[in-house]
Amino acid sequence: MKTAHILFWTPEQGEDIISFLVDTDTVIKIELDRSDEAIEPIVDVYPIEFYLKGLSKINQIKIAVALDLAKNDNYTH
């Protein structure tokens, strides 16, 4: 992994849920608690094919752009 791209950031009432494209075939979703307690983040890892299922066309385009950027990152560094 040379770079990570934020795909989605969903601020919820007590936590933030952030999805990252970390390479050309993996998405990591992290749930961060915003309370004052020291709670470990919840981390889920998905293959990109699994993550794409059921997404709206706009979100599929957003991921396609992130994938293109990730592929270019791999070629230029």
N, C-alpha and C positions, 0 to 999 in steps of 0.2 A: 504494500500500500504506500503510495507516494502522497496522496491527498485524500481527504474525505469531503463529501458534499452533503450539506443538510438538505434533505428532501422535504420534510414536514416538521413543523414545530407546533404542538398543540398545548397551549397553556390551560390547564384544568384548575379546579378550585384549590386543590392541595398539592398538586404536582405538575411538572412539565413533562410532556412526552415528545421526544425528539427522535426522528428517524434519519439515519445517515447512510449514504452509499459509501462503502469503505473500499471497494474495488469494483471491478466490472461485473461481479456476479454475487455480491453479498450486501445485504442491508442489515444494519443493526438498529434496533429500536431500544431506546433507553428511557426509563421512567425515573425522574428525579423528584424526590419529595422536597417540598419547600418549607416544611415545619422546622422548628428549632431542634428537633430530635435528630440524633445521628443515625439515620436509616440508610442502609445500603441501597444503591440504585438497583432497579430491576433491568436486566439486560437480556434481550431476546435477539437471536441471530437467525436470519432467513435467507435462503437462496433467492436470488432476484426473480426467478421464474415463479416461485411461490408468492412472493410479495406483489407481483404484478396482477395476479388473479383478482378480478372483481373491482379493480380501480376504475375511476371515471376516466374518460378520454383526456381531460385536462391533466390529471395526475399521471397518466401514462406518458403524456408529452413531457411533463416536468422530469420524469425519470429518464426518458430518452435523451433529453438535453444533458442531464447529469452524467449519464453513461458516455455520451460523446465527449464531454469534458474529461472524464476519467480516462478514456482511451487516449485522448490527446496528451494528458499528463504522463502516461506511460511511455509515449513515443518521444516526448521532448526532453525528458530528464535523463 
